[in-house]
Amino acid sequence: MRFQDGNKRTSLAAADMFLKINGFRLESVSLKPGFTNEIVDNALVAVCTNTWTVEQLGQLYEEMATTIEDWTPEIMA
């Protein structure tokens, strides 16, 4: 999947939703305006500039993702 002409927030929101549907979360804090995760932001830019492959981004997501079972009721709301 390539997202060269899109923006980082849209691609991150799509990845976050995909992970949630499959029982995982990427961010420790839900996505909201003004929130940023520098590691993920830099990784998305690296993919868009062909510095990283999509596979490398997927590997980062695997390393960062945690299961929904770890969520507190506040996060689930």
KAQUI-V569596 format. One record per helix or strand of 3 or more residues. SS is the DSSP state (@ for helix, = for strand). FROM is the first residue (numbers start at 1). TO is the last residue. Records with the same first field share a line. If there is no record, write none. Layout:
SS: FROM-TO + FROM-TO
This chain:
@: 8-21 + 38-48 + 54-64 + 68-70 + 73-76
